[in-house]
Amino acid sequence: MAFVREHWRPLTGAAGLHIGLLALLAFAAWQWPRSQPPVQLAIEGVVVDAQQRPAPGIRVWLRDWDFGTGGQKSGSVVEVLTDRQGRYRFASVPPGGAWLQLLVAVDERSPMTRAVEPFEVEAGKTYTHDLQVPAK
């Protein structure tokens, strides 16, 4: 018992409090559930031309959509370009309404094509929309 008293004494006061808090934090960190990374949502696909060939370098726009008002929610646009095989991908898409547009003209004031009807993006899903450039 004398051994315990002799060695326990230095742990009283502020030093003991600090060691106790460190032990508590270490235990809490060890017990904390291992969190999974957030589920990444994606919208992807292939853009082809009128002859069904991959269309490289096409601008694909992702816009948000509000089903309640039947219009765009914020006016934001996220743009990607198709690669050599006509593939595009939007990663880390937030859940909610979305729609895609193709911009094939050089002039942004020219009419754009709604590539797909607005759709709901749900957590944990990847959406594939293969698109076709409208014939000229």
WOVENLIN-V974945 format. One record per pair of residues at least 6 apart in sequence whose C-alpha atoms are under 8 Angstrom apart, sorted by sequence separation. I is the first residue (numbers start at 0). J is the second residue. D is the distance in Angstrom with one decimal. If there is no record, write none. Layout:
BEGIN
I&J&D / I&J&D
END
This chain:
BEGIN
9&15&7.3 / 10&16&7.7 / 47&53&4.4 / 48&54&5.6 / 64&70&5.9 / 65&71&5.7 / 81&87&4.8 / 120&126&8.0 / 46&53&6.0 / 47&54&4.8 / 64&71&4.4 / 65&72&5.1 / 80&87&6.5 / 10&18&7.8 / 45&53&7.2 / 46&54&5.6 / 63&71&5.7 / 64&72&5.2 / 79&87&6.7 / 103&111&7.6 / 46&55&7.8 / 62&71&7.1 / 63&72&5.8 / 79&88&7.3 / 102&111&5.6 / 63&73&6.9 / 79&89&7.3 / 101&111&6.3 / 102&112&6.9 / 46&57&7.7 / 63&74&7.5 / 100&111&6.7 / 101&112&5.5 / 62&74&7.3 / 63&75&7.0 / 100&112&5.6 / 101&113&6.7 / 62&75&6.1 / 63&76&7.7 / 100&113&4.6 / 101&114&6.1 / 115&128&7.9 / 62&76&5.1 / 99&113&6.2 / 100&114&5.0 / 61&76&5.7 / 62&77&6.7 / 98&113&7.7 / 99&114&5.5 / 100&115&7.4 / 60&76&6.2 / 61&77&5.1 / 98&114&7.8 / 99&115&5.9 / 114&130&6.4 / 60&77&5.6 / 61&78&6.4 / 98&115&6.4 / 99&116&7.8 / 114&131&7.7 / 60&78&4.6 / 98&116&6.3 / 99&117&7.6 / 59&78&5.7 / 60&79&6.7 / 98&117&4.5 / 58&78&6.6 / 59&79&5.5 / 97&117&5.5 / 98&118&6.3 / 58&79&5.9 / 59&80&6.2 / 96&117&6.7 / 97&118&5.5 / 112&133&7.9 / 58&80&4.7 / 59&81&7.4 / 96&118&5.7 / 97&119&6.2 / 57&80&5.4 / 58&81&6.7 / 96&119&4.5 / 97&120&6.7 / 56&80&5.3 / 57&81&5.3 / 95&119&5.5 / 96&120&5.9 / 55&80&7.7 / 56&81&4.9 / 94&119&7.5 / 95&120&5.1 / 55&81&5.1 / 56&82&6.2 / 94&120&4.9 / 95&121&6.8 / 54&81&7.2 / 55&82&5.2 / 56&83&7.3 / 93&120&7.5 / 94&121&5.3 / 55&83&4.7 / 57&85&7.7 / 59&87&7.6 / 61&89&7.9 / 92&120&8.0 / 94&122&6.0 / 54&83&7.3 / 55&84&6.2 / 56&85&7.4 / 103&132&7.5 / 53&83&7.4 / 54&84&6.9 / 55&85&4.6 / 66&96&6.8 / 53&84&5.3 / 54&85&4.6 / 55&86&7.7 / 64&95&7.5 / 65&96&5.9 / 101&132&7.3 / 53&85&4.6 / 63&95&7.5 / 64&96&4.4 / 53&86&7.9 / 63&96&5.6 / 64&97&4.9 / 63&97&4.4 / 64&98&6.6 / 46&81&7.2 / 62&97&5.6 / 63&98&6.4 / 45&81&7.7 / 61&97&6.9 / 62&98&5.4 / 61&98&5.9 / 62&99&6.3 / 47&85&6.5 / 61&99&4.8 / 62&100&7.9 / 45&84&7.6 / 46&85&5.0 / 60&99&5.5 / 61&100&6.6 / 45&85&5.1 / 46&86&6.3 / 59&99&6.8 / 60&100&5.0 / 45&86&4.3 / 46&87&7.6 / 59&100&5.8 / 60&101&6.3 / 44&86&5.7 / 45&87&6.2 / 59&101&4.8 / 60&102&7.5 / 43&86&7.4 / 44&87&5.6 / 58&101&6.0 / 59&102&6.3 / 43&87&5.5 / 44&88&6.7 / 57&101&7.2 / 58&102&5.2 / 43&88&4.2 / 57&102&6.8 / 58&103&6.6 / 42&88&5.8 / 43&89&6.1 / 57&103&6.1 / 41&88&6.9 / 42&89&5.1 / 41&89&5.5 / 42&90&6.7 / 41&90&4.6 / 40&90&6.3 / 41&91&5.9 / 42&92&7.3 / 39&90&7.0 / 40&91&5.1 / 41&92&5.7 / 39&91&5.2 / 40&92&5.2 / 39&92&7.3 / 40&93&7.0 / 64&117&6.7 / 40&94&7.8 / 54&132&7.8 / 51&131&7.7 / 40&121&8.0 / 40&122&6.6 / 43&125&7.6 / 47&129&7.9 / 49&131&6.8 / 40&123&6.1 / 41&124&7.2 / 42&125&5.9 / 43&126&6.2 / 44&127&5.1 / 45&128&7.2 / 46&129&5.9 / 47&130&6.4 / 48&131&5.6 / 49&132&6.4 / 38&122&7.1 / 39&123&6.8 / 40&124&5.8 / 41&125&4.8 / 42&126&4.7 / 43&127&4.9 / 44&128&4.9 / 45&129&4.7 / 46&130&4.6 / 47&131&4.9 / 48&132&5.0 / 49&133&6.7 / 38&123&5.6 / 40&125&5.6 / 41&126&6.2 / 42&127&5.9 / 43&128&6.2 / 44&129&4.7 / 45&130&6.1 / 46&131&5.4 / 47&132&6.2 / 48&133&7.4 / 49&134&5.8 / 42&128&7.3 / 43&129&7.8 / 44&130&7.2 / 46&132&6.9 / 48&134&7.7
END
